C-alpha cells in the first residue's frame, strides 16, 4: 500500500488486486465517517492509528430540522403532520396536528371532526380559524401561547411517541443530534425553539426508559 501525504489529506494507493479489494470494502463500510488521528502506540516509532468515530452526522452532531417536507424520512415521521395515530384523554387522533388545530375550535364535535384528519388536512382546516386569547380544554381555560398551551402539545407528542412504535424508533434514531424546527414562517403560538425542546425532552425520557 502506497501512502501519499498532502495538506489535510492522506491518500492510500493500493498496489495489488488484494489491497484494492480490501481498500474498496473498507471505503464502502466507512463512507462519510470521521476518523481521529492518534499515536500508533506499540505499533512502532512514528506509527499512527486512525480511529473511526462513526458517521459524520453523528460524530459532529449535525442538527436535524424536523419538518414535514424533509428529505429525511426520520424527520418526516417525527413531524406533527405525520400519520401517527394515538389516543389522548379518551379521544383518537390521526396526527398531532389534528389535535393541535382542533384546539382552536370550541365545539367538541368540531374537535372530533378534525381529530380524524391527516396532518396536512388538519393544518388546512385549522388555518381557516384563528386562535382567540384563550381556549378551553377538559374544563380548563388555557391562555394561548403560554406554557400551559405548550404543555398540551407536549402531552399529545408524548402520547404519539409512546403509542406509535415507528414514531418512537424514528425519534430515538436521531441519537444525540440536536433537533430543530425551522420553517419559513415561525409559529406565534408555539415557536420552533419550543417545539424542538418538546421533542428533545421526550427523546431523553424515552432513552432513560
C-alpha positions in Angstrom: 0.0 0.0 0.0 1.4 3.4 -1.0 0.7 6.4 1.1 0.8 10.0 -0.1 0.6 13.0 2.2 -1.0 16.2 1.2 -2.2 19.2 3.1 -5.1 17.9 5.3 -5.3 14.8 3.2 -3.8 11.3 3.3 -4.2 9.3 0.1 -4.0 5.5 0.1 -3.0 3.8 -3.2 -3.4 0.0 -3.4 -0.5 -1.7 -5.2 -2.2 -5.1 -5.7 -5.6 -6.6 -6.5 -5.9 -7.8 -2.9 -5.1 -4.4 -1.5 -7.5 -2.8 -3.9 -10.3 -5.2 -2.9 -9.6 -4.6 0.8 -9.5 -0.8 0.4 -12.7 -0.8 -1.6 -14.5 -2.8 1.1 -13.2 -0.6 3.9 -14.2 2.6 2.0 -17.7 1.3 1.5 -18.1 0.5 5.1 -16.8 3.8 6.3 -18.2 6.2 3.7 -18.6 9.7 5.1 -17.2 8.7 8.5 -15.0 10.8 10.8 -11.5 9.5 11.7 -9.5 10.6 14.7 -5.7 10.5 14.3 -3.8 9.1 17.3 -0.3 7.9 18.1 0.3 4.3 17.0 1.2 3.1 20.5 3.0 -0.3 20.4 3.0 -0.4 16.6 6.4 1.2 16.4 8.1 4.6 16.5 6.4 7.1 14.2 3.3 5.0 13.7 -0.2 6.5 13.7 -3.7 4.9 14.2 -6.9 6.2 12.7 -9.9 5.6 15.0 -13.4 5.6 13.5 -15.7 8.0 15.4 -18.7 7.0 13.3 -20.8 8.7 10.6 -20.1 12.4 10.3 -23.7 13.4 11.0 -23.5 11.6 14.4 -19.8 12.3 15.3 -20.2 16.0 14.5 -23.7 16.1 16.0 -25.2 17.7 12.9 -28.7 19.2 13.6 -31.8 17.7 12.2 -34.6 20.1 11.1 -37.9 18.4 11.9 -40.3 19.4 9.1 -43.0 17.5 7.3 -41.4 18.0 3.8 -37.9 17.0 4.9 -35.9 14.7 2.6 -35.1 12.7 5.7 -37.8 10.1 6.4 -37.0 10.1 10.1 -37.7 13.8 10.3 -41.0 13.4 8.4 -42.1 10.7 10.9 -41.3 12.8 13.9 -43.1 15.8 12.4 -46.5 16.7 13.8 -48.1 16.2 10.4 -47.0 12.6 10.2 -49.8 9.9 10.1 -49.0 8.5 13.5 -52.3 7.8 15.3 -52.6 7.9 19.1 -55.2 8.4 21.8 -55.2 11.2 24.4 -57.8 11.7 27.1 -60.1 9.2 25.5 -60.0 10.7 22.0 -58.4 9.2 18.9 -56.2 11.4 16.8 -54.8 10.6 13.3 -51.9 13.1 13.8 -50.6 15.5 16.4 -51.5 18.3 14.0 -55.1 17.2 14.2 -55.0 17.6 18.0 -53.3 20.9 17.8 -55.5 22.5 15.2 -58.6 21.1 16.9 -57.9 23.2 20.0 -58.9 26.3 18.1 -62.5 25.1 18.0 -64.9 25.4 20.9 -67.2 22.6 19.9 -66.4 19.0 20.9 -68.0 17.9 17.6 -65.6 20.1 15.6 -62.6 18.9 17.5 -63.8 15.3 16.9 -64.1 16.0 13.2 -60.6 17.4 13.0 -59.2 14.5 15.1 -59.7 12.1 12.2 -57.7 14.2 9.7 -54.2 13.6 8.5 -51.7 16.3 9.3 -51.9 18.2 6.0 -55.7 18.3 6.0 -55.8 19.3 9.7 -53.4 22.1 9.1 -55.5 23.4 6.2 -58.7 23.2 8.2 -57.1 24.9 11.2 -55.9 27.8 9.1 -59.5 28.8 8.5 -59.9 29.7 12.1 -57.7 32.0 14.1 -56.9 31.5 17.8 -58.6 33.6 20.4 -56.9 34.8 23.5 -57.8 31.5 25.3 -59.0 28.0 24.7 -60.9 25.5 26.8 -59.6 22.0 27.3 -61.3 19.5 29.6 -62.9 22.3 31.6 -59.7 24.3 32.0 -59.2 27.7 30.5 -55.8 27.9 28.8 -54.1 31.1 27.6 -52.9 30.7 24.1 -49.1 30.8 23.6 -48.2 30.1 27.2 -46.5 27.2 28.9 -49.9 25.7 29.7 -50.8 25.8 26.0 -47.4 24.2 25.0 -47.9 21.6 27.7 -50.9 20.3 25.8 -48.8 19.9 22.7 -46.2 18.0 24.7 -48.8 15.7 26.1 -50.0 14.9 22.6 -46.5 14.3 21.3 -45.7 12.1 24.3 -48.8 10.0 23.6 -47.8 9.7 20.0 -44.2 8.5 20.7 -45.3 6.2 23.5 -48.1 4.6 21.5 -46.6 4.5 18.0 -43.6 2.2 17.6 -42.5 3.6 14.3 -42.5 7.2 15.5 -40.6 6.2 18.7 -38.0 4.4 16.7 -37.6 7.4 14.5 -37.1 9.8 17.4 -34.6 7.5 19.1 -32.7 7.0 15.9 -31.7 10.7 16.0 -29.3 9.8 18.8 -27.7 12.9 20.4 -28.1 15.1 17.4 -29.7 18.5 18.1 -33.3 18.8 16.9 -34.5 21.9 15.2 -37.9 23.2 13.9 -37.1 25.9 11.4 -39.8 26.8 9.0 -40.3 29.8 6.6 -42.8 31.4 9.0 -42.4 30.6 12.7 -45.5 29.9 14.7 -46.6 32.6 17.1 -48.4 30.2 19.3 -45.6 27.6 19.7 -42.3 28.8 18.3 -39.9 26.4 16.7 -37.5 26.5 19.6 -40.2 25.4 21.9 -41.3 22.6 19.6 -37.8 21.4 19.2 -37.4 21.4 23.0 -40.5 19.2 23.4 -39.1 16.5 21.0 -35.7 16.7 22.7 -37.2 16.3 26.2 -39.4 13.3 25.1 -36.4 11.7 23.4 -34.4 11.9 26.6 -37.2 10.4 28.6 -37.7 7.5 26.2 -34.0 6.8 26.2 -34.0 6.7 30.0 -36.8 4.1 30.0 
